[in-house]
């Protein structure tokens, strides 16, 4: 297959893919991969296959094609191709919750400065890196990366990237419980879709609606949460977007649990868990198991609740997800307090405080914890964040956290 024919077949596949004929598109692209002698064409078709498999939640296949793409990029001996293929490798590992690998590949991309494509891709690299740091609950570095990605988006007038970063920032602020910002950022993403997204994939609309649903639920606005989640789910079903379907099912389950309708919540958790397991979203599985634990606690089935926390703890330890561990210790503390098992209770209290210290989840001004309840937070330029009221009350001459970190221990 020559260069022109390769190009024609890739375009044919893209047309089929955009018309929701995904399996036909995949067959066309796989044929190109088998028959084309044009390395640049093969590189491009591998990019199409990586994107398609990412959206279907076939993350292991996505990684497989990313590895082949790296080899093709080396064959082309072009640093632009190599940068792009390392980003795809980073994104594949991010989807499979291999966060340390993601960070490593992102750093490789950022070290390839000077290539024309790296300037365009640096924003996407920063976003992927931020998502990986968030998966590891390293909040300051995650925020630093998201803000860097946002700067790239603004500088390059890249509205699609800005939309994706806003959704990640929504997730970030949901995790540290500033629900006002958790809603603000996906609402901003939805605005970008409305204003600029006429030719975009509907996944951008679905993504912003899902993150709005999560924030609305946290704020207790359950009817609004349900409306946004239903719209997101409708698009996810139309496009065969399995990862988003799993997240929407989790959100539906959480909404029903918030309404104390445990019997409706359980099957939604089960369906979400089934898809999360199938696609390999272990971070999502932790959230499902924590929701299931809370349902068992509502029903006062404490032994079943402990079974779920054990599974969640195992996953969180495997991923290095410290916030997941903190939530496990918090729930176990409540369970053992009810069961009046003092030794186990004390053990989880100690581990809970260790997690808080490790994640620096406390305000460097008042010393109170962050992420325990809904609170307005404000980040300084260094990406350390504090209670907004503390910054307004005390003002700041530089960051107290950074000052503490720079103090060297004296000679004894």
Secondary structure, 3 states (H helix, E strand, C coil): CCHHHHHHHHHHHHHHHHCCCHHHHHHHHHHHHHHCCCHHHHHHHHHHHHHHHHHHCCHHHHHHHHHHHHHHHHHHCCHHHHHHHHHHHHHHHHHCCCHHHHHHHHHHHHHCCCCHHHHHHHHHHHHHHHHHHHHCCCHHHHHHHHHHHHHHHHHCCCHHHHHHHHHHHHHHHHHCCCHHHHHHHHHHHHHHHHHHHHHCCCHHHHHHHHHHHHHHHHCCCHHHHHHHHHHHHHHHHHCCCHHHHHHHHHHHHHHHHHCCCHHHHHHHHHHHHHHHHHHCCHHHHHHHHHHHHHHHHHCCCHHHHHHHHHHHHHHHHHHCCHHHHHHHHHHHHHHHHHHCCHHHHHHHHHHHHHHHHHHCCECCCCCCECCCCCCCEEECCCCCEEEHHHHHHHCCCCCHHHHHHHCCCCCC
